[in-house]
Amino acid sequence: MIKSKYRDMFTGRPIATSNGCGFIVSSDGLILTNAHVVMRRRNSKVKVRLHDGTVYNGVIEDVDMQGDLATLRINKKDLPVMKLGNSSDIRPGEFVIAIGSPLSLSNTITSGVVSSTNRPSEELGLDRNITYIQTDAAITFGNSGGPLVNLNGEAIGINAMKVTAGISFAIPIDYAKDFLKKAEIRRKNKGKLPDQVETHKRRYMGITMLTISPDIIFELQHKRGYSLDMIKHGVFVWRVITGSPAYRSGIQAGDIITHVNGEPVFAAVNIYKALESSGSLQLTVVRHRDVINVTVDPED
């Protein structure tokens, strides 16, 4: 859908450019995807290639960076629509299929089962007030934004991220339905939600974090080949959104943030608490074996 550059979550090395995915939710050309796939503001343009190979210019209509969801529209009518299911109905052990375009391979599917239907965002270091669907269906680079489908052919989630082999996460479709409803209200009200449904604004830094745990330390040591005994607490940065305040300040995927404004970071909630205050954030970061100081100016 759109070309973008990422870094490997463990090594910090650049990963090859690839495409993200989305799926049609309205026959008049409305497409649902992840916000980190488009990485643009409203009214920006992207290239959209449909499954038959035809290419259209798409316009981004709505972006929710906190929920990692976005909509865009192409000028095409009478399109086939993905049926939306109910994520509240799924159960652990249910078979699912992740549809996407990993590594630029079009129309690719992977299968697996639902490992958990109720993985709190706090366990993933995310401040989104939603619970994720955990699956062992491979959601690789390029699958993001595609549908997680049940055996009835219904989208019950939006492929979001892979943490490690066998552990991937999808945003529940019920949460996306709420986002689509608010997006439609905003469109009818010319860009603004009514006060009773306006979303709460938070300062935006542009990283996805995992709270450091013994399992993460073990995995990092295995990948990097050296000890991380000096790390007693912190959050692991596994994605930096291109163009975000964190990206501009030099934060990299693979960094470990141990302190914010001189205070120790024990969990992702410490970062979110700091984002509630005004002013710059002074971060202490462990990058490989070096300790560096980084200043980030979050956006409102």
Buried (B, 14 or more C-beta within 10 A) or exposed (E): BBEBEBBBBBEBEEBEEBBBBBBBBBEEBBBBBBBBBBBBEBEBEBEBBBEEEEEBEBBBBBBBBBBBBBBBBBEBEEBEEBEBBEBEEBEEEBEBBBBBBBBEEBEBBBBBEBBBBEBEBBBBBBBBEBBBBBBBBBBBBBBBBBBBBBEEEBBBBBBBBBBEEEBBBBBBBBBBBBBBEBBBEBBEEEEEEEEEEEEEEBBBBBBBBBBBEEEBBEBBBEEBEEEBEEBEBBBBBBBBBBEBBBBEBBBBBBBBBBBBBEEEBBBBBBBBBBBEEEEEBBBBBBBEEEEEEBEBEBEE
